[in-house]
Amino acid sequence: MQNIKKASKMAIDPVCGMAIDPKTHNISAIYMGEPYHFCKESCLQAFKEDEQRYAGQNKRKNKGWWARYLEKLKKQEGDIRSCCH
């Protein structure tokens, strides 16, 4: 019998839209009973300043301003770096 590793569940940083592994990024917050994970402290701080903005009912569609900005640039200039680091 083969040993199959389960793929880790990725989370989306609600501020920048970056896909992160909650097991390797331990920056998180609980808002209205839901866990939110962040790639950097600056994203966590932005979230804390305006929780309602980033904690929409449909979290996956709420990519954050940085991800929307990068998507716009990609359309205009081609491939660019797609994370907030």
C-alpha positions in Angstrom: 0.0 0.0 0.0 1.4 3.4 -0.9 1.7 6.2 1.5 -0.1 9.2 0.0 0.4 12.6 1.4 -2.7 14.8 1.6 -2.2 18.1 -0.2 -2.2 20.9 2.3 -5.2 23.2 2.1 -4.2 26.6 0.8 -5.6 29.9 2.2 -6.0 33.2 0.4 -4.7 36.3 2.1 -7.8 38.6 2.0 -5.7 41.7 1.7 -3.3 40.9 -1.2 -4.9 37.8 -2.6 -1.8 35.7 -2.3 -2.3 31.9 -1.9 -0.5 30.8 1.3 -0.1 27.6 3.2 -1.4 28.2 6.8 1.1 25.5 8.1 4.1 27.6 6.9 2.7 31.1 7.5 1.6 31.4 11.1 0.3 35.0 10.8 -3.5 34.8 11.3 -6.5 36.4 12.9 -10.0 35.3 13.8 -12.9 37.6 12.7 -16.5 36.7 13.4 -15.5 33.2 14.1 -13.6 32.7 10.8 -9.9 32.3 10.6 -8.0 34.5 8.2 -4.3 33.9 7.2 -1.8 36.5 6.0 1.5 36.4 4.1 3.1 39.3 6.1 2.5 41.4 9.2 1.6 44.4 6.9 -1.3 42.5 5.5 -2.5 41.6 9.0 -2.3 45.2 10.0 -4.3 46.4 7.0 -6.9 43.8 7.8 -7.2 44.9 11.4 -7.6 48.5 10.3 -10.7 47.7 8.1 -11.9 44.1 8.9 -15.3 44.5 7.2 -13.7 45.5 3.9 -11.5 42.4 3.7 -13.8 39.9 5.4 -16.6 39.9 2.8 -19.1 37.1 2.6 -17.4 35.6 -0.4 -13.7 35.6 0.7 -12.3 34.0 -2.4 -13.7 36.7 -4.7 -12.4 39.5 -2.4 -8.8 39.4 -3.7 -7.6 42.7 -2.2 -6.3 45.8 -3.8 -2.8 44.4 -4.5 -4.0 41.4 -6.4 -6.5 43.5 -8.5 -3.7 46.0 -9.2 -1.3 43.2 -10.4 -4.0 41.7 -12.6 -4.5 45.1 -14.2 -0.8 45.5 -14.8 -0.5 42.0 -16.2 -3.1 42.9 -18.8 -1.2 46.1 -19.7 2.5 45.0 -19.5 2.6 41.2 -19.6 3.8 38.9 -16.8 4.9 40.5 -13.5 5.6 39.3 -10.0 2.3 38.2 -8.5 2.8 38.5 -4.7 3.2 41.3 -2.2 6.8 40.6 -1.3 
